[in-house]
Structures are given as C-alpha cells and as structure tokens.
Amino acid sequence: MTGRNVTKARKAETPLATFYRMIPSARPPQRADRAAAGTMPTRAFRFCEAMTTASAFGWYIFPPIGFKLMWDGSDVIWTYDGVEDWFPLTSAQFPNFAPHFDDAAPEDIKGYSPPFLSSFIEPGLVQIWSGLAMRTKPGWAALIRAPANFVRNRGYECYEGIVETSSWFGPLFINVRLTRTHHPIEFDPNFPFLQVQPLPREAYGAAADNFSIIEDLSSFGEAEWNDFRHTIVRPNKDPHRKLGEYAVGLRKNQRAKERDDPAKG
C-alpha cells in the first residue's frame, strides 16, 4: 500500500473517539503531549520514556470557562469570569447555555440541558461538566482522570471513572473532591483539568482476573534472570552507557513496526 493510499484508508476509518462540542465556547480537546503540557522536569522528559508515554496517552480536556469554587466545609459557592458575585452551588447551568440548547434540541429534549456544576450531598464533592460529549468505537471505553504527571492542584482531587462511551452518550464530566476550605479554587480555561484515555473493554473486564504470582526469588527461571541482567546489570556495568537507552530502543522498535506495517504506523 502506498503512502497516499494509507492516508486515504486512515481518513475512511471510523475515528477511535469523537468529541461533540455542546457549549460553543468550550475549547476543543487536544492530544495529550509527552511533556505534560510543559510541566514535566527536563531530565524526565529527555530520559524517562515511561513518564512521557503515560503523559501522551489520550486527550486533554479544558474547562469551558474560567471559574472558581469555594467551600466552607459545608456549602460550596462559585463564580465565573466576567462577574463579581458569588453564587450558592446546588446545580448550576453554564451561563446562557440553556436557551442555546433549547434552540437546537428537538421538542421532547428541550429543558434537559446538562448542568455545568453540581454539588453532591456529600460535603465538598462537585461534578464539573466539560461542555463536551464523547463517543468511542465499539469495544472501546473512556478512562476519565486527572491529567497524567501534572502537579496536583492543592485545592481538589479528581475521582477517576471508566465510561462505556461506545454505548452511553452523554455529558463528559468529572467528579472532584474539594480539599481546601475558605479559599478560592481556580479552574483556568487554558489549562487542562482532566485527561481522557481510550481503553479496550477487554483491558478492564474479566481479562484482569487472569494473572499469576511468582512467590519468591527462588522461583525465578533462567528467562527472568536473563531479562534482569539485560535491563539492570548490563547498563550499570557499562561506564559509557548513554542515558535514555530504554527510550531509544523503544522508538527503534516502533519505527521498525511501522516500516513492516505502514497501515498501522
């Protein structure tokens, strides 16, 4: 298959993920990058392939507007860019979104615009909508989590969730637990607040029950010791070894696979 035909075949494929922008001002998702949006330490970026690969897995999702939350240990209040007032939070629509939704929606769906923010009964728990919806190809789901390898915001922690986005179509949101009281917790629309990572269903289903445990070192076989020797002992015995050897080897293997099967490159 020529390069041009490979490109055409890729374009004809069903995308792994499709994002639907519902709030007009919501920033489009962005492919996650190896430098964790520039926050990763330089040495890790250069030499730690494990960290950079994890950082680049999936897509960044941004808040649809700049806003702040504040929690007094019992109740949550919120405000957003362009206003000075703070509002009690139970369930709040995105500013001016409800009439926009009703203008576009079929008659029986009018009045069902998703809330932007919702406060749970449990103290300090808030659900935040990204302004997006999402679908994945059959057999794939979405892991929704905090951005990988970012320094955590000291004001909140994200709960992770796996959504069956190949069959469930609805708002793409995340639940957070507020951890700081009596202080504004800011969400910047130019900085990702969650990361979506595609998962094949088999990766988190019954397949995870299929595992084994090697109880102690005496049970290591020749293959394990040889692999340990290659991974750990040999590099540490070589005074001239180059940093990032693991990363270079992985990239060489990936390029070789792409040459062998350009349709998967």
C-alpha positions as CSV (number, residue, x, y, z in Angstrom):
1,M,0.0,0.0,0.0
2,T,1.5,3.4,-1.0
3,G,1.7,6.3,1.4
4,R,-1.2,8.0,-0.3
5,N,-3.4,5.0,-0.1
6,V,-2.5,4.6,3.6
7,T,-3.6,8.2,4.2
8,K,-6.9,7.6,2.4
9,A,-7.5,4.4,4.4
10,R,-6.9,6.2,7.6
11,K,-9.4,9.0,6.7
12,A,-12.0,6.4,5.8
13,E,-11.7,4.7,9.2
14,T,-14.2,5.3,12.0
15,P,-12.3,7.5,14.5
16,L,-11.3,5.9,17.8
17,A,-13.0,8.8,19.6
18,T,-15.3,11.6,18.5
19,F,-15.9,14.6,20.7
20,Y,-19.1,16.7,20.4
21,R,-18.9,20.3,21.5
22,M,-22.2,21.4,23.1
23,I,-21.1,24.6,24.8
24,P,-19.9,26.9,21.9
25,S,-17.1,28.5,24.0
26,A,-15.6,25.1,25.1
27,R,-12.1,24.7,23.9
28,P,-11.7,21.7,21.6
29,P,-9.9,18.6,23.1
30,Q,-6.2,18.4,22.5
31,R,-4.0,15.4,22.1
32,A,-2.0,15.0,25.3
33,D,1.7,15.6,25.0
34,R,4.8,13.9,26.2
35,A,5.9,16.9,28.3
36,A,2.7,17.1,30.3
37,A,1.9,20.5,28.8
38,G,5.4,21.7,29.6
39,T,5.2,20.9,33.3
40,M,7.5,17.8,33.3
41,P,11.0,18.2,34.6
42,T,13.5,18.4,31.7
43,R,15.5,15.4,32.8
44,A,12.4,13.2,32.9
45,F,11.3,14.5,29.5
46,R,14.6,13.6,28.0
47,F,15.3,10.2,29.6
48,C,12.1,8.7,31.1
49,E,10.1,7.1,28.4
50,A,7.7,5.6,30.8
51,M,6.6,9.0,32.1
52,T,6.5,10.7,28.6
53,T,4.4,7.8,27.2
54,A,1.9,8.0,30.0
55,S,1.7,11.7,29.7
56,A,0.9,11.5,25.9
57,F,-1.8,8.8,26.4
58,G,-5.2,10.3,25.5
59,W,-6.5,13.8,25.2
60,Y,-6.6,16.9,27.3
61,I,-9.9,18.4,28.2
62,F,-10.2,22.1,29.3
63,P,-12.8,23.9,31.4
64,P,-15.3,25.7,29.1
65,I,-14.9,29.0,31.1
66,G,-12.7,30.3,33.9
67,F,-14.4,29.8,37.2
68,K,-13.7,29.4,40.9
69,L,-15.2,27.3,43.7
70,M,-15.0,28.0,47.4
71,W,-16.0,25.6,50.2
72,D,-16.5,26.4,53.9
73,G,-16.6,22.7,54.9
74,S,-20.3,22.5,54.4
75,D,-21.6,24.6,51.5
76,V,-20.0,25.4,48.1
77,I,-20.2,28.8,46.3
78,W,-19.0,29.6,42.9
79,T,-18.2,32.5,40.5
80,Y,-17.0,32.8,36.9
81,D,-15.1,35.1,34.6
82,G,-16.9,38.3,33.9
83,V,-18.9,38.6,37.1
84,E,-18.1,39.8,40.6
85,D,-20.8,38.0,42.6
86,W,-20.5,34.6,44.2
87,F,-23.5,32.1,43.9
88,P,-24.6,29.2,46.2
89,L,-24.0,26.0,44.3
90,T,-26.5,23.2,44.2
91,S,-26.9,22.7,40.4
92,A,-25.9,25.5,38.0
93,Q,-26.3,25.8,34.3
94,F,-23.4,27.2,32.2
95,P,-24.1,30.9,31.6
96,N,-26.7,31.4,28.8
97,F,-26.4,27.8,27.7
98,A,-30.0,26.6,28.5
99,P,-31.7,28.8,25.8
100,H,-28.9,27.9,23.3
101,F,-29.6,24.2,24.0
102,D,-33.3,24.5,23.7
103,D,-33.0,26.4,20.3
104,A,-31.1,23.4,18.9
105,A,-32.8,20.5,20.6
106,P,-35.8,18.5,19.4
107,E,-39.1,19.4,21.1
108,D,-39.0,16.4,23.5
109,I,-35.5,17.2,24.7
110,K,-35.9,20.9,25.4
111,G,-35.4,21.7,29.0
112,Y,-32.9,18.9,29.5
113,S,-29.6,20.8,29.1
114,P,-26.9,19.3,31.3
115,P,-25.8,21.3,34.3
116,F,-22.4,22.8,34.3
117,L,-21.8,22.3,38.0
118,S,-23.5,20.2,40.6
119,S,-22.8,19.9,44.3
120,F,-23.4,16.5,45.9
121,I,-25.0,15.7,49.2
122,E,-21.5,14.6,50.5
123,P,-19.5,17.6,51.7
124,G,-17.1,19.0,49.2
125,L,-18.0,16.8,46.2
126,V,-18.7,18.6,43.0
127,Q,-19.4,17.4,39.4
128,I,-17.9,19.5,36.6
129,W,-19.0,19.3,33.0
130,S,-16.5,19.9,30.2
131,G,-19.1,21.2,27.8
132,L,-18.5,18.2,25.6
133,A,-20.0,14.8,24.9
134,M,-18.0,11.8,23.5
135,R,-18.3,8.6,21.6
136,T,-15.8,5.8,21.0
137,K,-15.6,3.0,18.5
138,P,-17.4,-0.3,19.5
139,G,-15.4,-2.2,22.1
140,W,-13.7,0.9,23.4
141,A,-14.4,3.0,26.6
142,A,-13.0,6.1,28.1
143,L,-11.0,6.4,31.3
144,I,-11.6,9.9,32.7
145,R,-9.0,11.1,35.2
146,A,-6.8,13.9,36.3
147,P,-4.1,14.9,33.7
148,A,-1.2,12.4,33.9
149,N,2.0,13.6,35.6
150,F,0.7,17.1,36.3
151,V,1.4,18.7,39.7
152,R,-1.8,18.3,41.6
153,N,-3.9,21.3,42.4
154,R,-3.8,21.6,46.2
155,G,-7.5,22.7,46.2
156,Y,-9.1,19.5,44.9
157,E,-8.6,15.9,43.9
158,C,-10.2,14.2,40.9
159,Y,-12.1,10.9,41.1
160,E,-11.4,8.5,38.2
161,G,-14.1,6.8,36.2
162,I,-14.4,4.5,33.2
163,V,-17.4,5.2,31.0
164,E,-18.8,2.9,28.3
165,T,-18.7,5.6,25.7
166,S,-19.3,3.3,22.8
167,S,-22.9,2.8,24.0
168,W,-23.5,5.6,26.6
169,F,-23.8,9.1,25.0
170,G,-24.0,12.0,27.4
171,P,-22.0,14.8,29.1
172,L,-18.3,14.3,29.5
173,F,-17.7,15.3,33.2
174,I,-15.5,14.6,36.2
175,N,-16.2,14.5,39.9
176,V,-13.9,16.3,42.2
177,R,-13.4,16.4,46.0
178,L,-12.5,19.8,47.3
179,T,-9.7,19.7,49.8
180,R,-9.2,23.3,50.8
181,T,-11.7,25.4,52.7
182,H,-12.3,29.2,52.8
183,H,-10.0,29.8,49.8
184,P,-10.9,30.2,46.1
185,I,-10.1,27.2,44.0
186,E,-9.5,28.3,40.4
187,F,-10.1,26.5,37.1
188,D,-8.2,28.0,34.2
189,P,-9.8,27.5,30.7
190,N,-6.4,27.5,29.1
191,F,-5.1,24.6,31.3
192,P,-6.5,21.0,31.1
193,F,-8.4,19.9,34.2
194,L,-8.9,16.3,33.0
195,Q,-7.5,13.7,30.6
196,V,-9.5,11.1,28.7
197,Q,-7.7,7.9,27.8
198,P,-9.2,5.2,25.4
199,L,-9.4,1.7,26.8
200,P,-10.4,-1.5,25.1
201,R,-13.1,-3.2,27.1
202,E,-11.1,-6.4,27.4
203,A,-8.4,-4.5,29.3
204,Y,-10.6,-3.8,32.4
205,G,-13.0,-6.7,32.2
206,A,-12.6,-10.4,33.1
207,A,-9.1,-10.4,31.4
208,A,-7.8,-8.7,34.6
209,D,-8.7,-11.9,36.5
210,N,-6.1,-13.8,34.5
211,F,-2.9,-13.2,36.4
212,S,-0.2,-15.2,38.3
213,I,2.2,-14.5,41.1
214,I,5.8,-15.8,41.4
215,E,6.2,-16.1,45.2
216,D,9.9,-15.6,45.7
217,L,13.4,-15.2,44.1
218,S,14.0,-19.0,44.2
219,S,11.2,-19.4,41.7
220,F,12.8,-17.1,39.1
221,G,13.8,-19.0,36.0
222,E,16.6,-18.5,33.5
223,A,14.4,-16.2,31.4
224,E,13.7,-13.9,34.3
225,W,17.3,-13.7,35.4
226,N,18.5,-13.1,31.8
227,D,16.0,-10.3,31.4
228,F,17.0,-8.7,34.7
229,R,20.6,-9.0,33.7
230,H,19.9,-7.2,30.4
231,T,17.7,-4.5,31.9
232,I,19.6,-3.7,35.2
233,V,23.0,-5.3,35.4
234,R,24.4,-4.7,31.9
235,P,23.7,-1.0,31.8
236,N,25.1,-0.4,35.3
237,K,28.3,-2.2,34.4
238,D,28.9,0.0,31.3
239,P,30.6,3.2,32.3
240,H,30.0,4.6,28.8
241,R,26.3,3.8,28.5
242,K,24.1,6.6,27.2
243,L,21.2,8.0,29.2
244,G,17.8,7.2,27.8
245,E,18.8,3.9,26.2
246,Y,15.4,2.4,27.1
247,A,13.6,5.2,25.2
248,V,15.9,4.9,22.2
249,G,15.3,1.2,22.0
250,L,11.5,1.6,22.2
251,R,11.5,4.2,19.4
252,K,13.6,2.0,17.2
253,N,11.2,-0.9,17.7
254,Q,8.2,1.3,16.9
255,R,9.8,2.6,13.7
256,A,10.6,-1.0,12.7
257,K,6.9,-2.0,13.2
258,E,5.7,1.0,11.2
259,R,8.0,0.0,8.3
260,D,6.8,-3.6,8.4
261,D,3.1,-2.5,8.6
262,P,2.7,1.1,7.3
263,A,-1.1,0.9,7.7
264,K,-0.6,0.8,11.5
265,G,2.1,3.4,11.6
